[in-house]
Amino acid sequence: MLTIIEIETGITLAPSPSLQMLWGQPWLEMDGTGNGFRLTDRCIARQSLIIRTAFERAKAERTQFCIFPEYSLPKEMIAEVDAFVGSDDWPSGSAWLSGIAPLSVAEFNELAGRAGSRTEGLPLRPDSATFVDCFALG
């Protein structure tokens, strides 16, 4: 469920008369893997719905910032987020920032190796970490 709380700050981002920000504070469920954490299947389904709802709200209200904390973006949603923030539906001049659910080094290297990825200093060595904690910015 997405709850909207409006806070009057007086801040504006010209030429808009106001600054629209969507902050997500999800309730995450994780399983330990011995070398990090993974979102549960139920949590992935819930987060996917919340993120899709956030997309629709951002599009409808011309939101300038959508922000979700660490581990909020399931790896299964990364391609969908990339497509949405790259589409004409995404408000011009807006930013998406979200912590990605923990990835194995192999998963991170695969993601970073995709066309259009803006990661640097890669690939990571398989023995360099047990999991990778990173974020998405669009």
N, C-alpha and C positions, 0 to 999 in steps of 0.2 A: 504494500500500500504506500502511496505517495501522499504525504501531508504537506500542504502549502502554508507557510507562516510568513506573513509580510512584516518587514521591519523597515520603518521609515528612517533613512540615514541622511537624506539631503544630498547624497553623492550623485553626480550625474556623469555621463560619458557622452560628451557632445558628438553629434547633434541630438542624441536621444534625451528626452526630458528626465529619464531615470535609468538606473542601472539594474538590470535583471540578473540575479544569480540563483542557480539551483544547486543546493548543497544536499548531497545524499548522505544519510547516516544509517547504513544498513545493519541489520542483525545478521551476522555471518555465523554459519555453522561449519566447522572444519574437522577433518580427521587427521590425526598424526600419521606420518608415513615413515618415521624412523630417520628421515633426513629433511624434514620440513613439514608442511601442512598442505592439504588439499581441501577445497570446498566440497561439501557433501553434494550429492546429486540433487537433493531437495533444495539446497541453498543455490546451486547453479540455476535451477529452474526459476526460483524466486528472484534472483538477481537479474536474470535475463528479462523477466517481465518488468521489473523496476527500471532497468536501463532503457527498454523500449518505450516505456511510459515517459521517462525523462526526455527522450528524443522528441516525442510528440508535443510535450509541454514546451520544450525549447523552440520548436518550430512554430507553434501557435502563438507564443508570447514573445518571440524574438529575444530570447535569453542570451546575454553576453557571455556568461560563464556557467558551465556545468561541472561540478566538482564532486568526486566520490573518493573516499579515503582508501588507504592501503587494503589490498586483497579484494576490492569491490568488483573488479571486472574479471569475470571468468574467461579463461583463455579461449573458450568456445565462442565468445562474443567479439573477439578482437577484429576479425574480418568485417563483421557487421558494423562495428563502430567506425572502422576505417572508411567503409563505404558511405555511411551516413554523414560523417563530417566532411567528406569529399563531394557530397551531392549538392545540388542547387537548393535542396530543402533546408540545409543547415544555414542558420542566420549568418550573414556576412559580418565579419569582424568578431565572431564569437569563438570561444575556446572551450575545449573538452579536456579535463584533466582527471585521471583516475588511476589509482593503484591497481596493478594487475595481480590476480591470484598467483601464488608462488609457482614458479616453473622449474623444471629440471634444467640442468645446463644444456642438455641436448634439445629440449623444447625451446629454450631461449635462442640457441644458435639457429634452429630452423626458422623461428619467427624473425630473427634479425637478418637472416639471409634472403628473405622475401623481397621481391622487387618493390621499390618505394620506401623501404625501411630506412630510417634516418639514424641508425645506431652507428657508433664509432668504436674502433679498437677491438673489433671482433674477427673471428669467433673466439669465444672463451674456451680455455683448455678444459677438457672433461674433469680433470682432477683439481680445478681451481676453486670449486665450491660444491656444496651438496644441493643447493637450490638457489634460484635467482629471484630477487625481489626488485621489481621495477615498476615503471608507470607508463601510461599512454598519454600523449599530448596531441591534440588535434585542433 
